[in-house]
Amino acid sequence: MIALENIALRQGSFELSDLSLELAGGEYGVLMGRSGCGKTTLLEAVCGLRRISGGRIILGGHDVTELPPAERGVGYVPQDRALFPTMLVREQLAFALVLRALGQAEIASRVDELADLLGITGLLDRTPDKLSGGEAQRVALGRALAHAPAVLCLDEPLAALDEELHSEMCRLLERVHRETGVTVLHITHSPSEAKRLAGCHFRLAAGKVTRDENGDCD
């Protein structure tokens, strides 16, 4: 679950205050709003990449407000994917597991599991410059899921894809959510994408988050 309680944060002249949001465990939620309204800033705060000046961040029932990103149990896919340019796909998927000092056999097994889930087994020995946009997005998703996070944060993960790849990635996200049970908070500008993927819709406007129980994102 994700619970943001009376969050306050500032980024230069931009400021959010007294902002709250609650997403139950295992739900798929989307956050919509105009460009510049603070969606990415809020997502980065959940991940621990942006320090808040007030309020609390609760993930999975635990107060993580003061915890560093690596200790929050969050997987994050930023808008630019942020793949390591010189690493092979298998190394990208293994990165978080190596940092956690897992054994080589366990890491190899998890990499194979992720590659099978995401349909990228044939890409494991490629570098990012040899990947298409859709392939790179799958790798970024796999890297975020590698350590089996309780929460997955996605910042416009489908925005740069063409119509065919967009539909394919929607199906993949549906499958990942169904098979892992991870709690997802997904930023998008697309009402159709939101309606297809999410059971819980939020909108950030005028510094406040509202929840639409009917799923109407228009």
N, C-alpha and C positions, 0 to 999 in steps of 0.2 A: 504494500500500500504506500501511497504518497500523501502526506498531509503537510501543507504549508500554512503556518499559523501567523497571521499578522506580520508578514514579511515586509521589511523596509530595506532598500538598497539604493545606491547611487553610483552612476557611471558618468563622470564629468558633470555636465549640466542636467543630465537625465536622472530622474528620480522616481521610484515607486515606493509607496508606503501603505501599510495596513492592508496587505494583500493576502488573501487566503484561498486555498484550493484543497479539495480532498478527492482522492481516487482510490477506490477499494482495491485490495490485493487481487491480482489476476485480471483486472479490468484493462481494456485498451481505451485510452483516452486521447483525444486530439485537442490541441490548443490552437485557436485561430485568432486573427487580429490583423490590423493594418501593419504595413512595414514601419518599423521604428517604434512600435508600441511597447517593446520590451520582452517579447516572447523568448528570444534567444538568451537574453540576459537572465531571465527567470530560469530557463532550462540549465544554464551554466551554474546558477546558484544551487539547484538541486544536485548537480554533479560535484559541487565543491570547487568549481573553477572560478566562481565569483563570490566574494565574501559579502554577507549580508550585514546590515547595521542594526537590525532589529528583528524580533520574531524567532520562530523555531522551524526547523525542517525535520520532519519525522518520516523515516523510511522503514517499512516493515515493522512498525511499532517501536522503533528505536530512535531516540533523539540524536541526529548526526550533525547538528548545527556546527559543532566545533571540530568534526572529524575531517581529515584530509581526504582527497578524492579516492585514493586507493582503499580506504577503509569503509567506504559507504555502500559497497555492494551494488554499484551502478555501472551499467554499460552505456557508452555514449557514442553516437554516430553524428559528427558535426556536418555542416553543410558541404564542406570541401573534402570530406572523407578522411583527410589527414593520414593517408597511408605513408609508410616509410619508403622513400623512393628506391633505396638500394636493397631492401629485404625481399626475399622470395615470399610468395603467398603463404607457404607453410610456416615461415618464420613470423609473418604478421599474425597468423592465428595463434602461434605459440607464445607470443610476446608476453602477455599478461601472466601466463602460466610459468614461464621462466622466471619472471620477477618474483613469483610466489614460491620459487624453489621446489616445484614439483619434480618428481622423478621423470627421467627421459621416457620410460615406457608409458607412464600415465599421460605425459604430454602428447606423445605420438598417437595414443589411442583417442584422446580428445580432439586432436587436429583432424584425424580421419573421420570421427563422428560429425564434426562441424562441416567438413567438406562434403560429406554425404547428404547432410540436412540441407545444405545450401546449393548443392549441385555444382560444386567447383573442384571435384576430385582431380579432374584433368588439368587444373590450373595451378596446382601446388608448387610447381617449379618455375613459375613465371614471376617476373618483377612487374610492378604497377604500370610501367610504360608499355607493357605488352598486353594490357587488359582493355576491354571495351568499357564504356561507362557503366553498363549493367553489371558486368563482371566485377569491376572495382567496387560497386556498391555492395555486392554480395560479400566480398572480402571484408569491407569495413564493418558490415553487420556481423560477420563471423568473429572478427577481432573483438567486437563489443560483447559478444555472447560467450567468449571463450571461458571466462571464469564463472560461468553460470550465475550471472547477477540476478538479484531479486527484482531489480528495476532496470528498464531499458529506455533511454532517452534518445529520441530521433529528431534531428533538426532538418526539416524539409528534405527527407531522404530521397524523394522521388521527383523533385522539382526539375532536374536537368535531363530527365529521360524522355524519349519519344513515346508516342501513344502505345505502341506494342510492348516496349520494355516496361512502361508504367504499369500496364495491366499484369504483366508477368511478375513484377516486383510486389504488387498488391497481393497476388496469390501466394507469393513466398512469405510475406509478412503475416498473412492469415495463418499459414501453416506453422510458422515459427511460434506464433502466439498460442496456437492450439496445442502444439506438441511440448512446449516448454512451460506454459503457464505463467510466463514472466509478466509483470505489470509494466505497461507501456504508456509513455507520455510522448506524443508525436506532434510536432509542429507542422502545420500545412496551411497553404492559402487556398487549397482546392476543396470546395464543398462536396463534390462528388467523391473525392478520395476519403474525406472525413466520414461521409455517410456509409461508404463501403466497409471501411476498416474498423470503425470505433463504435463502442456501445455507450460512450460517455463523451459529451462534447462541451468544451469550455471556450469562452471568448474573452480575450483581454482587450479592454477599451477604457479609455479615460482613467487608467491606473487601477482598474478593478477587474476581477475575474468573475464572470457569471457562468452558471452551469445551465445548459438547456436539457431538461429531462426528456424532451421529445426528439432530441437528435437533429433539430432543424438548425443547420449552419448557414442558411442563406441570410 
